[in-house]
Structures are given as C-alpha cells and as structure tokens.
Amino acid sequence: MATVLAEFKSGKLDDTTFGTYAEQFVKQLEKDRRGEKFALTTTKLRGIYGLIMNLYTRINDPADFDKYRADIQYLKVKMAYEAGREATVKDFLQKTALMVLVDRIKTYEQFQLYCRYAESLVAYFKYYGGKDK
C-alpha cells in the first residue's frame, strides 16, 4: 500500500503505470489467498467501482472538478460503510489504497487517474479469478 500511495503522490503513478500497479496488487492478493478463492466477490468489488464510476460520469471536464469535490470526499465515507459491513471489502480497500487515495485527489487529472486505477483493479481481479456472488 505504501508504494502506491508514494507513487501517486510523487506523480510516478501515471497514465502509463496505473495498470501495472493494479495488476501487482491483485497478483499479491492471489498469492495471499494460498490456493483459496478470493473471499471478496466480484459483486462487492463492482459495488465499490460503481460508486466511483457514478461520480466519474458527472465530472466530464476540469471545470466540473471543483463542483464535485465534496462528492469525491464522500466516496471515502461510502467505502468506509461498505468496509464496515464486510471484512473482505475492508481488506481489499486497505491493500489497494483505494480509500486512502481519495484524500490525495487534488486535481482533475488525479481524479481521472484514480478512476482508471480503480477500473484496472476490477479488471485484473476478474482476470485472476475473482468470483461472482
């Protein structure tokens, strides 16, 4: 987690690296499960992703970014609620830094990058064996 936070803050997590970081995190999750299926279901993950994409569709250009700053911060609240309901969601959010990264979003470009990172996590999760409900 510390790596992706540092890379995001330093600008090293960018349009050319977000997919690689997402894949690394999902591969690590796969190793951590020791041959067992992912405890987190695709349905739960897509629920978190849906929260992010709902906001993504409203922020169409840099001019919209300031208008929705409070809604971006509210993502963290919704994620905290989901994490409190389900330990597997909490574990995933902690390991991938999705919740913590919300606080690091200061520009429209960083928001775009965050959304692409989240999308990549969902894609690689499914690719590497994420289960359906």
Long-range contacts (C-beta under 8 A, 24 or more apart in sequence): 1-94, 1-95, 1-96, 1-97, 1-100, 4-96, 4-97, 4-101, 5-97, 5-100, 5-101, 5-104, 8-97, 8-101, 8-104, 8-110, 8-113, 9-104, 13-113, 13-117, 14-113, 15-113, 15-116, 18-113, 18-116, 18-117, 18-120, 19-116, 19-120, 19-124, 21-117, 21-120, 22-96, 22-117, 22-120, 22-121, 22-123, 22-124, 23-120, 23-124, 25-95, 25-96, 25-121, 25-124, 26-121, 26-124, 26-125, 26-127, 26-128, 27-124, 27-128, 28-95, 29-92, 29-95, 29-125, 30-128, 30-129, 37-129, 37-131, 38-88, 38-125, 38-129, 38-130, 38-131, 39-88, 39-91, 40-88, 40-89, 40-91, 40-92, 40-125, 40-130, 41-88, 41-130, 41-131, 41-132, 41-133, 42-122, 42-125, 42-126, 42-130, 42-131, 42-132, 42-133, 43-132, 43-133, 44-82, 44-86, 44-88, 44-89, 45-92, 45-121, 45-122, 45-125, 45-130, 46-122, 47-82, 48-79, 48-82, 48-89, 48-93, 48-98, 48-118, 49-118, 49-119, 49-121, 49-122, 51-75, 51-78, 51-79, 52-114, 52-115, 52-118, 53-115, 53-119, 56-111, 56-115, 59-108, 59-111, 61-108, 62-108, 64-108, 65-107, 65-108, 65-111, 72-102, 72-105, 72-111, 73-102, 73-103, 75-102, 76-102, 76-103, 96-121
